Amino acid sequence: MVPAQRALSAFLTENMHFWDQAFDTPGYKYGTEPNAFLRAQAHRLPPACAVLVPGDGEGRNGVWLARQGHTVFSVDGSAVGLGKARALAAQQGVLLRTAQVDLADWAPPPASADAVVLTYVHLPPALRAGAHRRLAGALRPGGWLILEAFHPLQLRHTSGGPQDAALLYTLDLLRADFAGLREVLAFEGEVQLDEGPGHQGTAHVVRWVAQAPADEGGNA
Ligand SMILES: C[S@@+](CC[C@H](N)C(=O)[O-])C[C@H]1O[C@@H](n2cnc3c(N)ncnc32)[C@H](O)[C@@H]1O
C-alpha cells in the first residue's frame, strides 16, 4: 500500500470509530425527526418509491421516509448507528433495510433507486467524487437526489460539522461531482438548524436537488 492509500485507510478506520463512539450514547445525536430540507423536498418523490439513504447514521431520515410509505435502504459505516436506526424503525413500526458499508468503495446496484438522500455525509476529497458518482449511478431515469451538507463558511459557526475545510461542500463541487444530473434547486447560505444536540443554531449549508435524466423513451 502506498503512503497516500495507507493514510486514507487509517482515516476511514478512525472515522468509523469516531461515528461508533458518537452514536454510542443514550438519545439520538441529530434527533429522530427528519432533516428539514428533506421534509420540504420529499413531495417530489413518487408514491411508495425506492429510496437509498447513504450515511443514514441513526436513521432519522430513513425511518421518516419509510413512514411516508417508501421502501428504504439505509447504509452506513457505523454498526452502532445502524443498530439505533433499526431500533427506531421497530419503535415506529416500519420496515428499514440496512447494510454496513464503506462509501469509499461501496457500489449500489445501478438504477435501483428512485431517490438518493444525503444529509451531512462529508467524505474526504480522495474518495468523495468516486463515491458520489457511484451513488448517482443508483438513480433510475428521472430519479431524485436530495442533499444537504455544510459549506466551508460553516467554519465560522459552532452549530456542527467537520472542522476541516477539505470535508465541506460548495454548490460548484456538487455540480462537478454530479455532472450527469439536472439541477432543480440550489441554495448556499445561512439557515437555523434544530436537529438534536448535534446540529443546533445558525449554520452555513449547501442544499441541492437534482434529477437523473429521463430514459431514451422520455420516461422519468
Ligand atoms: C453527520 S452524520 C449524518 C447522519 C445522517 N445522515 C443524519 O443527517 O442524521 C454522518 C454519517 O455518515 C457516515 N459516514 C461517514 N463516512 C462514511 C463512509 N466512508 N462510509 C459509510 N458511512 C460513512 C457516518 O457513519 C455517519 O452516520
The ligand as a Gaussian input file, in Angstrom:
#p B3LYP/6-31G(d) Opt

LIG

0 1
 C      -23.061000      13.745000      10.420000
 S      -23.585000      12.081000      10.360000
 C      -25.122000      12.280000       9.472000
 C      -26.077000      11.143000       9.693000
 C      -27.397000      11.312000       8.966000
 N      -27.226000      11.453000       7.538000
 C      -28.184000      12.463000       9.534000
 O      -28.224000      13.528000       8.893000
 O      -28.738000      12.300000      10.624000
 C      -22.515000      11.378000       9.069000
 C      -22.802000       9.919000       8.796000
 O      -22.033000       9.487000       7.672000
 C      -21.490000       8.214000       7.949000
 N      -20.252000       8.054000       7.159000
 C      -19.199000       8.896000       7.111000
 N      -18.247000       8.413000       6.307000
 C      -18.700000       7.218000       5.837000
 C      -18.152000       6.223000       4.973000
 N      -16.948000       6.335000       4.406000
 N      -18.915000       5.122000       4.718000
 C      -20.134000       4.968000       5.287000
 N      -20.687000       5.885000       6.116000
 C      -19.989000       6.988000       6.390000
 C      -21.229000       8.222000       9.449000
 O      -21.138000       6.919000       9.990000
 C      -22.427000       8.991000       9.953000
 O      -23.513000       8.142000      10.224000

